[in-house]
Amino acid sequence: MTMPTPEERPGEAFTEAVAEAVQTSVMAFRLVMAIADAVRRQQQKRAGREDELADAEKASAEASEEVKKFLPEDISTALLEGADWPQLAQQLMALKRAGVDLEMMLPRVGEITVTVRDQVAANAERVAREGTGEWAKALRETLPAGPVREAILSSPAWPEMARTMATLNERGVDVRAILASAHEEGVGVDQAVAKVLSAGEVPTTSRDATLSYGPLTAGLDIPRNINLDDREWALTVQLAIDPSDNQRYVRMVREAMPGMEREADLLVAARQWPLVAARMAHMESQHQPVAEHLTRLSKDDSWQEVPPSRMGRRLVQAAVDALSKPVGTPAGSGPKVNTAAARSTSPSVGPTKAAGKGAAPAAPGVAAHREAGPAPKSGKTR
């Protein structure tokens, strides 16, 4: 069934569809700006130099010229007429003062909004709304670990961002594509603000990342500054694991170890549990049977003879072993890995490697496995 031409549609319905498409593109603009502003705030907060927002009236006048220059007329008009335009203008001017080149950023954001507008106009179906937890999963699966993802999930605006993503998804927009594009803008904001703040030129690899590197994190997207001292932050922000998902993983472990409640609690309480949970989340995204893998835990006696002080760590190793080997492999089988030796001989330089990426860019505030986005297109987006 082909889509009817504008002349074949009832005039009022077509007008409403166009208006909805434009308003949805405005929502996409707000989402990208919220992400960019979250990155700016986080970078400045770390340096103890978060700027105050400019006067709303002055910012509106200055930002309106930038928006009219680089965004299509229908979208820029809708933005300027919106009740929240003064706040958006303040965000834009704050980014500009922080070192972001709006003449490079806005054309790229304009392309995103045009894509959204056209997707909504062409889409005739609606899909079920997904909750905030689903969008945390989408972030984990779409964006690499690093400052942009952390800034999004730690931002006070995160619940509103998630609601925006759900609404865009309802209207037929490819939200993951927007997130991927917004990530590149976030990386650019992170670099620009870090340059102004004279932040360190190389991302710091934390002690937790260094000690965990090896079989425990093989194949996972783990941030180089992973901090296991703050379990909640590590789980929800750095690894993008929703609390409800973490509770479900805990239940799966307990169900896999019947009659071993104490040992299951030791595993969950272990310092490196967030990394085990991250592996379970990764396996679920690959449609692997996590629960079936975990059944090997109750049959593995490799941890049962160790002193109580070492049992938690050994249970973590046993859990990773159970999750990493094919279902049906006898518990405790296979060669033991010397993590220290593997770390010393591995050609890798960090706790995570993204497939298909080149050498890490030597730029401030950027994850080692990410590079800057493509060169911007000049001129007004059509």
C-alpha positions in Angstrom: 0.0 0.0 0.0 1.5 3.3 -1.1 1.3 6.5 0.9 -1.3 8.9 -0.5 0.0 12.2 -1.9 -0.9 15.4 -0.1 -3.6 16.1 -2.6 -5.3 12.8 -1.8 -5.4 13.4 1.9 -8.0 15.4 3.7 -6.6 18.9 4.0 -7.1 19.2 7.8 -5.6 15.8 8.6 -2.6 16.5 6.4 -2.0 19.9 8.1 -2.1 18.2 11.5 0.3 15.5 10.4 2.8 18.2 9.1 2.4 20.1 12.4 3.1 16.9 14.4 6.1 16.2 12.3 7.6 19.6 12.9 6.8 19.5 16.7 8.5 16.1 16.9 11.6 17.5 15.2 11.6 20.2 17.8 11.5 17.6 20.5 14.5 15.9 18.9 16.3 19.3 18.9 15.5 19.7 22.6 16.8 16.2 23.3 20.1 16.8 21.6 20.5 20.1 23.3 19.7 18.5 26.7 22.5 15.9 26.1 25.0 18.5 25.0 24.1 20.7 28.0 24.5 17.8 30.4 28.0 17.1 29.0 28.9 20.8 29.4 27.7 20.9 33.0 29.4 17.7 33.9 32.8 18.8 32.4 32.6 22.2 34.1 31.4 20.7 37.4 34.4 18.5 37.5 36.6 21.5 37.1 34.6 23.5 39.7 33.8 26.1 37.2 30.2 25.7 36.2 29.0 28.9 34.5 25.8 30.8 35.4 23.3 31.0 32.5 23.0 34.2 30.6 20.1 36.6 30.8 17.1 34.9 29.1 16.1 37.9 27.0 19.6 38.6 25.8 20.3 34.9 25.1 17.0 34.6 23.1 18.0 37.5 20.9 21.5 36.2 20.2 20.5 32.6 19.8 17.6 33.2 17.5 19.9 34.5 14.8 22.0 31.4 15.0 19.0 29.1 14.8 17.4 30.9 11.8 20.7 30.7 10.0 21.3 27.0 10.3 17.8 25.3 10.7 15.0 25.0 8.2 12.4 27.7 8.5 9.5 25.6 9.7 11.6 24.0 12.5 13.3 27.3 13.5 9.9 29.1 13.7 8.5 26.3 15.9 11.5 26.5 18.2 11.3 30.3 18.5 7.6 30.2 19.2 7.9 27.5 21.9 7.3 28.4 25.5 10.7 26.9 26.4 12.7 28.9 23.8 14.3 31.2 26.4 15.7 28.2 28.3 16.9 26.6 25.0 18.5 29.9 24.1 20.4 30.0 27.4 21.7 26.4 26.8 22.9 27.4 23.4 24.7 30.5 24.6 26.2 28.6 27.5 27.6 26.1 25.1 29.0 28.9 23.0 30.7 30.5 26.0 32.1 27.2 27.0 33.9 26.9 23.7 31.5 25.0 21.4 31.4 26.3 17.8 27.7 26.7 17.1 28.4 27.3 13.4 29.7 23.7 13.2 27.2 22.1 15.6 23.9 23.6 14.5 24.0 22.4 10.9 24.6 18.8 12.1 21.7 19.1 14.6 19.6 20.6 11.8 20.2 17.4 9.8 18.9 15.3 12.8 15.8 17.4 13.1 15.0 17.2 9.3 15.4 13.4 9.5 13.0 13.2 12.4 10.5 15.5 10.7 10.5 13.4 7.5 10.3 10.1 9.5 7.2 11.2 11.4 5.6 12.6 8.2 6.0 9.3 6.5 5.1 7.0 9.4 1.5 5.9 9.8 1.9 3.4 12.6 2.5 3.8 16.3 4.4 1.4 18.5 4.1 0.6 22.2 5.7 3.0 24.6 8.8 1.7 26.4 9.7 2.7 30.0 12.8 4.5 31.3 14.5 1.2 31.9 14.2 0.3 28.3 15.9 3.5 27.2 18.7 2.9 29.7 19.2 -0.3 27.8 19.1 1.5 24.5 21.8 3.9 25.7 24.0 1.0 26.8 23.6 -0.8 23.5 23.9 2.3 21.3 26.4 4.5 23.1 29.9 3.4 24.2 30.9 3.7 27.8 32.3 7.1 28.5 31.6 10.8 29.5 28.6 11.3 27.2 26.7 8.3 28.4 27.6 9.1 32.0 26.5 12.7 31.6 23.1 11.6 30.2 22.3 9.1 33.0 23.5 11.3 35.8 21.7 14.4 34.5 18.7 15.6 36.5 17.0 15.8 33.1 17.4 12.1 32.4 13.7 11.1 33.2 12.5 13.8 30.8 15.0 12.7 28.2 13.7 9.1 28.5 10.1 10.3 28.1 11.1 12.3 25.0 12.7 9.2 23.5 9.6 7.2 24.2 7.4 9.8 22.4 9.8 10.0 19.4 9.7 6.2 19.2 5.9 6.2 19.3 5.9 8.5 16.3 8.1 6.2 14.2 11.4 7.9 14.8 14.6 5.8 14.8 15.7 6.9 18.3 18.9 4.9 18.3 20.0 6.8 15.2 19.4 10.1 17.0 21.3 8.9 20.0 24.3 7.8 17.8 24.3 11.3 16.2 23.8 13.0 19.5 26.8 11.1 20.9 29.1 12.5 18.3 27.9 16.0 19.2 28.4 15.2 22.9 31.9 14.1 22.2 32.5 17.4 20.5 31.1 19.3 23.4 33.2 17.3 25.8 36.4 18.1 23.8 35.5 21.8 23.4 34.7 22.3 27.1 37.7 20.3 28.3 40.0 22.4 26.0 38.7 25.6 27.6 39.0 24.2 31.1 42.5 22.9 30.3 41.5 19.4 31.4 44.0 16.5 31.3 44.9 15.4 27.8 44.6 11.7 28.3 41.6 10.0 30.0 42.7 8.4 33.4 42.5 4.7 33.7 41.2 3.9 37.2 42.7 1.3 39.5 39.5 -0.7 39.3 39.7 -0.8 35.5 43.4 -1.9 35.6 42.8 -4.6 38.1 39.7 -5.9 36.4 41.2 -6.0 32.9 41.4 -9.5 31.6 38.9 -12.4 31.4 36.5 -10.5 33.8 35.9 -7.7 31.3 36.8 -9.4 28.0 34.3 -8.3 25.3 32.5 -5.8 27.5 32.3 -2.1 27.0 33.7 -0.8 30.4 34.6 2.8 31.0 38.3 3.4 31.7 37.4 5.3 34.9 35.1 2.6 36.3 34.7 3.2 40.0 33.6 0.1 42.0 33.8 2.1 45.3 30.4 3.7 44.4 28.4 0.6 43.4 25.2 2.5 42.5 27.1 5.0 40.3 29.0 2.1 38.6 25.8 0.2 37.9 23.3 2.9 36.9 25.6 5.5 35.3 28.8 4.0 34.1 27.4 0.6 33.0 23.8 1.8 32.3 22.2 -1.1 34.2 18.7 -0.1 35.4 18.1 -1.0 39.1 15.2 -3.3 38.2 17.5 -5.2 35.9 20.2 -5.5 38.6 17.6 -6.9 41.0 16.5 -9.4 38.4 20.2 -10.5 37.9 20.5 -11.0 41.7 17.4 -13.2 41.6 18.8 -15.2 38.8 21.9 -15.9 40.7 20.0 -17.0 43.8 17.7 -19.2 41.8 20.8 -20.8 40.2 22.2 -21.6 43.6 19.4 -23.3 45.6 20.3 -24.0 49.2 23.3 -21.7 48.9 21.8 -18.4 49.9 24.8 -17.3 51.9 27.2 -18.0 48.9 24.9 -16.3 46.5 24.8 -13.2 48.7 28.6 -13.2 48.9 28.7 -13.2 45.1 26.3 -10.3 44.8 28.1 -8.4 47.6 31.5 -8.8 46.0 33.2 -5.6 44.9 33.2 -6.7 41.2 29.6 -7.7 41.1 28.7 -4.7 38.8 31.1 -6.3 36.2 29.3 -9.6 36.5 25.9 -7.8 36.0 27.4 -6.0 33.0 28.3 -9.4 31.4 24.7 -10.7 32.1 23.3 -7.6 30.5 25.6 -8.0 27.5 24.6 -11.6 27.1 20.9 -10.7 27.2 21.4 -8.1 24.4 22.9 -11.0 22.4 19.9 -13.2 23.2 22.0 -15.7 25.1 20.3 -17.9 27.8 21.8 -16.3 31.0 19.9 -18.4 33.4 21.0 -21.6 31.8 24.7 -20.5 32.0 24.3 -19.7 35.7 23.2 -23.2 36.6 26.8 -24.3 36.3 27.5 -22.2 39.5 25.9 -24.8 41.8 28.0 -27.6 40.2 31.3 -25.7 40.4 33.3 -26.8 43.5 36.3 -24.6 42.7 35.1 -21.9 45.1 34.0 -24.2 47.9 37.4 -25.0 49.4 38.8 -21.4 49.6 38.9 -19.4 52.9 35.8 -17.3 53.6 37.9 -14.1 53.1 38.5 -15.1 49.4 35.2 -16.7 48.6 33.5 -13.6 47.2 36.3 -13.0 44.7 36.4 -16.7 43.8 32.7 -16.8 43.3 33.0 -13.8 40.9 35.6 -15.8 38.9 33.3 -18.9 38.9 30.3 -16.7 37.7 32.3 -15.3 34.8 33.5 -18.8 33.9 29.9 -20.0 34.0 28.7 -17.1 31.8 31.6 -17.3 29.3 31.5 -21.0 28.4 28.9 -22.7 26.3 25.9 -24.3 28.1 26.7 -27.9 28.9 30.4 -27.4 29.5 31.3 -29.2 32.8 31.8 -26.9 35.7 35.4 -26.0 36.5 36.7 -27.5 33.2 39.2 -25.8 31.0 42.5 -24.2 31.6 42.9 -21.6 34.3 43.9 -18.1 33.2 46.6 -16.2 34.9 45.1 -12.7 34.8 48.3 -10.9 35.7 50.2 -12.7 32.9 47.4 -12.0 30.4 47.5 -8.4 31.3 51.2 -8.1 31.0 51.3 -9.8 27.5 48.2 -8.4 26.0 48.5 -5.8 23.2 45.5 -4.0 24.5 46.0 -0.7 26.4 42.7 -0.4 28.3 39.9 -2.3 29.9 37.8 -2.3 26.7 38.3 -2.4 23.0 35.6 -1.5 20.5 35.7 -3.7 17.4 36.5 -2.0 14.1 37.9 1.2 15.6 41.3 2.6 15.0 43.9 4.0 17.4 42.5 6.2 20.3 42.6 9.9 19.6 44.8 11.9 21.9 42.1 14.4 22.9 40.8 15.4 26.4 37.7 13.8 27.9 37.2 11.2 25.1 36.9 7.5 25.6 40.0 5.7 24.1 37.8 3.8 21.6 35.9 6.7 20.2 36.9 9.2 17.5 35.4 12.6 16.7 32.5 12.8 14.4 32.6 13.6 10.6 33.3 17.1 9.4 30.3 19.3 9.5 28.4 20.3 6.4 28.2 24.0 5.7 25.2 26.0 4.8 21.6 25.7 5.8 20.1 22.3 6.3 17.2 21.6 4.0 
